[in-house]
Amino acid sequence: MSRRLEYFVVSESVSLDMITKRESIFHVTHGIYVMEVPTLIPVLTASAVWIDDDSRNNRPKQKAEVHVVSPGGDPVNKFEKVLDGTRRYEHSLFGIGKIPIPEAGDLVFKILLDGEEIDTHTIEVQVYNLDDVDTLEAGENPAS
């Protein structure tokens, strides 16, 4: 196959211009801080761009999937999209909501193409230590 992954990121939100196909990604996420566990993360967006080096117009269809694994290793959900092969650059946007967080640890997003894992994006979930809040300077990251 000549289709390859250009990038795969997880962010708080994205915007895709329907005319130009330009994508704006807002707040790429590598760390999330919660007040307590268990909890839910309301929504994140997984964004991937695939490029096909083949110049043919009728590229084969392929299935892109995102698998979400919560801290503790439990599969949360999987989402899929068919890459129809009509464009050289294909965007895959996955809105993922109500992600259960049973404990602190790594929240892993895996991107697959036709069942083969291509890449991952990991978000470290940490719990605020409220005892440290009184000693922080303005703007300081409580997880530091």
N, C-alpha and C positions, 0 to 999 in steps of 0.2 A: 504494500500500500504506500502511496505517496503522501497521504494525509498525515500531518504532524501537528503537535501542540505548540502554539506560539507562546501562550501563557495561561496560567491557572491561578487565580487568587480568590480569597474570600474577603468580603468587605461588608460594611454596614449598608451600603446602597450603591446603585449604579444608575446611569442615565444613558440611553442609547438613542442617538439621533436617527430617526427612521429614514431620512433622505440621504445623509452622508455616511451612515453606518459608523460614525465616530462614537466611541464609548467613553464615558467619564466614570471613573471609579472613585468612590468617596470612602475614605477611612478604611484602608486595607488593614485587616485585623490580625494581629499576632498574639495579643494578650487581652483577656477580659477579666475584670475584677468584679466579684459579686459580694453581696452582703452576707449571704449564707448559702449553704447547700443542704438539701437539694433545692434546685431552682429551675427555671426555664429561661432560655434566651429567646426573646420574642421573634426576631427575624434577622437573618443574614443572607447575603447573596453570593453564590459561587458563580464566577465568571470565567469562561474559557474562550479562547479564539483558536480555531483550527485553520491551518493553511494547507492547501493542496498544491503541490508542485506540478501536478499534471495539468496540462493546458486544455484537455478535453472538456467539452461541455457536459457530457453525460458521465460524471464520476459515479462510482458505486455508492449506494447508501450505506451508512454505518451508524451504529448506536453509541452515543456518548452517555455515560452514567456518572453520577456523583453518589458515592456511598459515604454516610456520616457515621462515625464511631465516637461514642461519648467517652468521657473520662471513666476509666474502669473497664473499657474494652467492649461494651455492649453496642451492637449495631443499632442505630437510631432509625434510619430510613435510607431509602435510595430513590434517586430521581433519574429520569432518563429523557433523552431527546434524540430524535433521528436526524442525522446530518444528511440532508437530501442530495448533496452533490451538485447543486445547481450553481453554486458560487465558489470561487477560489478561496475566499475568506468566509468562514462561517462562525458566527457568535453562538455560544451556548450560555444562556443565563438561567440560573436555577434559584428561585426564591425559596428559602428554607426557613420555615417558621416553627415556633414552639419546640425548640431543641432542649430535651431534658438534660440537666446537669446533675447527676447524682452525687458527685464528689469533685474536689479540686483535681486537676490533672490536665492531660492533653485531650483536646477535642480535635479529631482528625477527619479531614475531608479528603477523599480519594477520588481521582478522576480516572475513568476507564474508557477505553475505546474497544468496542466489540469484545468486552469481557476481560481485556488485558489492562492491568493497572499501569498508568502512564506517569502519574505524578501525585503528590500529596500537598496539602496545606494544613499546617498544624497551628492550633490556637491554644495557648496555655491559659487555663482557667485557674484563677487564684481567688482566695477569700480574703477580704479586707480584715485586718486585725484592728478592731476599733480601739483597742488600748493604745495604739500608736498614733491615733489621729491627733491628740492634743499636742504632740511633740513635732508635728510636721510644719514646715514653712509653707506659706502660700504658694500654690502651684506645684508643690513637690508630689511625686508619685508615691502613693501609699504602699505600693508593692516593692519599692526599692529597698 
